């Protein structure tokens, strides 16, 4: 873990230097005296530090959440790291919140932190997601429809399965299948890339109907712009129903007790497949993530009633009224 923590600290330092804080108030660090003074009357002023992992869905949810928190009067930051570094960051109190705990596929990484009590699987924020291997539909039409069919197409696939960034849970599950020679995949290898890099490769191959097996998930605009088919048969690795997933908000240990107003907010915070797909599509079509988030909230203001139930602004005013005013709703 020492190597991981050193790497996270380096990434965090670079991010702080390169990435501006979404500021709605002072960016000065809060001392313990500042954060606890008058806590019984008003929420504690603090900077909320997020981890992201370079996935479009987590960018959409994190940016939207930051927009609302800033409207309440909080400052926020976000650092993009790998999944293991996100958890090490929370365990080391360098990060407060991670909105992308996809379960059960992320269990091999996350559970050790939950079991140790250094990270809390705080609240469910999305139901109905899925995460498993997929192929372009033209390849499914040729007979590659199940995990057990992949090896039959090994030569055409160059014995490769395309993943996203190294160290993420999906790549680890693919590597586990390879190591165990599950489905006859012992001769295959994982192609580490990034979400954008993997999808660019899929689209390039699709133009000429070339074979490829890749990680697919929903919510994501890929489900609209790619003619894709999710593979059956991966229940033992990705879970049943095409890797049916729930996504959780994780926080560093003790965070909700330290900042009860934020604890209430993150307890309330829930997303929908429709919401995420719409914001992601706007980003994918060229909108700035923050602009896409604000536009969606302005068009769908009712969701704020649930998110801000029992939540105050930093100055002690009504949270819902404050956010509506700040976002011109």
N, C-alpha and C positions, 0 to 999 in steps of 0.2 A: 504493500500500500504506500510505502514511502515514495517510490518512483511515481506513482499515480498522483499523490498529493503534490509533489514537486512540479509535475507537469501541469496540474490544475492551477497552482499558484502562478506559474509563468503565463498560462493562457489568460487567467484573470487579470494579471497586470497589464498585458498587452491590450485586452479588451477595454479596460478602464481608460488607457491612454488613447485608444483609437475610436471608441464609441461614445457619443455624447449621451448624457443622462437625459431622459424625458423629464424635464423639470417643470414643476408647477409651483415650486417654492424654493427655499434656499437649498443648495446642494451641499452645505457644510455637514460633516459627519455629526451625528447626534451623540452626545455623551449619555451615560446611564442616567445622570441627573435630569437631563432634558427629556429623555424618553419616559421617565416615570412621573415627572412633576405634573400634578393635577390630573393624574390618570383616571381618577374617579369621575371627573367632569368631562374631559375630552379625550379622544383617542390619542395614543402616543405618536408624535411626529417621528417618522423613521423613513429610511430609504429601503424599499423592497427590492431585493436582489434575486433575479430569476436566472435559471439555467435553461438554455434551449439546446437542441441537438441537430439543427440544420435540416429539419423536416418542415415541409410547408404547412402541415396541419398545426404543428406546435408553434410555428411562427404566427399563424393566424390567431390562435387562441391566446398566446402570450401577449401579442400586440394589443388585442382587444381588451384584455385584462388590464394591461398597463394604462391604456387610454382612460379606463374608468377609475383606476386608482389615482391617476394624476388629477382627474377632475375632482376627486375627493380631497386633494391637497397633498398626497404623498409624492415623493420622488421615487423613480424606479430605475433600475439598470437591468441589462440582460447580457449574459455571456454565452456564446455558442461553443459547446464542447461535445465530446463523445458521451455516450450514455454512462460508461463507468466513471468518467470524470464528473458528470453531473451528480452522481451519488456520493463520490468522495468529497465534492464541494459542499453538499449538504451536511455530510457527516463531520466535516471540519469547520462548519459554520461560516464558510465563505459564500454560500448560497442559501437563500431562504426557502425558495419555492421552485418546484418543477411540475409543470402541468401535463407531462407526457408519459406517465407510468402506464404503458400498455401491458395488460395482464390477460392471459397467463404467460405470454411469450417472453416478457421481461423478468419473469420470476427468478431465473438463474442468476441475474445480476442484482435485482432489487432485494430479494428476500433476506440475503445476509445482512443488509443494513436494517431492515425491519426487525429481524430477529435480535440484532445487537442493540436495538433501541436508539440508534443514532439518527434514523430517518423515520418519519411517520407517514404511513399510507393514509392520508388525512381524510379525503372525501372523493366519492365517485363523481367525475365530471362529464362522462360521455358513455352512453350505452349504444349498442348496435354496430360497433366497429368490427372490422375483420382484417386479418393479416396472415397471408400464406403465400405459397408460390403460385405464379400465374404464367400464362403463355398468350401470345397473340392468337386470336380465334382461328386464323388460317392454319396454325399448327395443331390446335385442338381438332380441327376438321380432318387432319391427317392421322389422328389417332392418339395424340399426346393429351390425355384428359385426366390422368391420375398419376400420383407420385410413382406408382409402379411402372409407368410407361416411360419415365425419363431415361432410364438406362438403355432402352431400345433405340433411342435417338442419340446415343452418346456421340457417335462419330459426327453426325450433322451438327450437334451442339458444341463440338470441340471439347467435350467433357468438361463443360463449364456451366455453373449456375451463377447468375449475376445478382449481387447483393448491393447494399449501400455502404455506409462508412464502416471501416474496420472496427470491431469491438461491439457493434450493436447487436441486439438480441437475435434479430433475424439471421444475420450472418453466422452467429454462434450456433443456432439451430441447424443451419445447413451444414456447417462443419461437423456437428455432432453426427448427423446422418452419414456423412462421408466417413468419419472415423469408425463408425459402427457398421459400415458397409450396408446400411439400411437401403432397401429397394435396389440393391446392386449398384450403389453410387460410389463404391470405394475408389474408383479411378477418376472421380470428378474433383474439381477444385472450385473454390469460391472466388469470384472476381470482386474484390473490394473496390468501391467507387464512392459515390455520394448519391443522394436522391436525384439531384439534377443530372449528374453524369450517367447514372443507370438509365434514367428515363430517356435521355438523349440517345443512348445506344439502342434502346428498344425502338424508338421512333425511326432511327436510321435504318435498322434492320427491317422494320415493317414496310418501308417503302419498296423493298424488293422481295418481301415475303420470305426473309431469311429466318431460320429457327433461333429461338432464344427462350430461356426459362429465367424468370426474374421474380423478385419480391414485389408483391402487390398488396395494396391495402385500401380500405375505405374508412373514413372519408378522404377523398383526394380527387382532384380534377382528372387524373389519369383514367378514371372510370368513364369519363365522358369523351375524352379525345382519343383514347385507345380502344380499339375493338379487341377486348381481352377476355380470357376465360380463366377463372380460378380452378386450380387442380383439386380433385378429390383425393382422399386417402392419406392426408397428412395429419390425421387426428392425434397420433401418438407424439407428435413433435410440436405442431402449431395449435393443437386443440380442435375440438369438433366444430362443425358448421363453418368450414372454411376459415378456421382460426378466429372464430367469434371472440371478440375482445371487449373488455371494459377498460376505460382509461381513468386513471386516478390522479388527483392532485396530491403531491407529496410535499411535505415541509420538513425542515430540520427539527430535531427533537426539541420540544418545549416551546416552539414558536407561537402556537395559538395561545398558550398561557401567558407568554411574555407580551403579546400584542392581541388582546381579546377582540378588538374591533376588526382587525384583519382576520382573526380566526373565524369570526362570524361571516365575514365576506367570503372567505374561501370555502366555508361550509355551504354557503348558498350557491356558489358558482357552478353552474351546469351548462353544458353546450348541447347542441343538437347536430345531427348529420347534415341537415339542410343548412343550418347556419354556417358550419365549417366549410361545406362545399361552396357556398355562395361567396364567402370571403376569400377562400383559396382561389376560386375561379377569377375573381377580380384581380388578385395579385398576379396570377399566372398570365393574365391578359395585359399586364403592364402597370397596374395601379401600385402606388406606394402602399406598403402594408398598413401604415397608420391611417392613410386616407381611406383605404378600403374598410378598415375597422370602424372608423367614425361614420362613414356613409351607411354601413350596415346598421349600426346602432340608431342612427337618425331615422332609418326606414323601419326599424323594428324596436321601438322604444319600450314596448311592454315587458321585454325580458328584464329590464332594469328593476322593475318592481320586485321580482324574485331575488335578483342578485343583491339588492340593497335593503332588503327587509331586515330591520334591526341594526343597520349600519349607519354610522355617523360620518360626516366629513371631519377632517383633522381639526377644524376650528370649532367643532361641536355642533354645527348646524345639521339640519336634516340631510342625510346622504342623498336620497333620491332627488330632492329638489335642487341640491347643489350640482349634481351631475347633469340633470336636465338643463339647468341654466348654462353650465360650462360648455355643453355640446350643442346648444341652440335647439333643444328638443321641445 
